[in-house]
């Protein structure tokens, strides 16, 4: 994927903003923060597109259906 993609730029800008506003506090759990900010809306969007069909969503995302179920539970997505 191109380094110039909008999503990549948005993540970089958000990280710049995050680090700029730490006000002396050390950064914490940045990986989980970024994953949660990206993964939850991605899963919600795909689940909506497939009408809640987990098999189709897992296929589109190229992940195991059990992994998808776990992530849906983690983010409380129905």
Secondary structure, DSSP 4 states (H G I P E B T S, - for coil): --TT-HHHHHHHHHHHHHHHT-TTPPP--HHHHHHHHHHHHHHHHHHHHTTT-HHHHHHHHTS-HHHHHHHHHHTT--
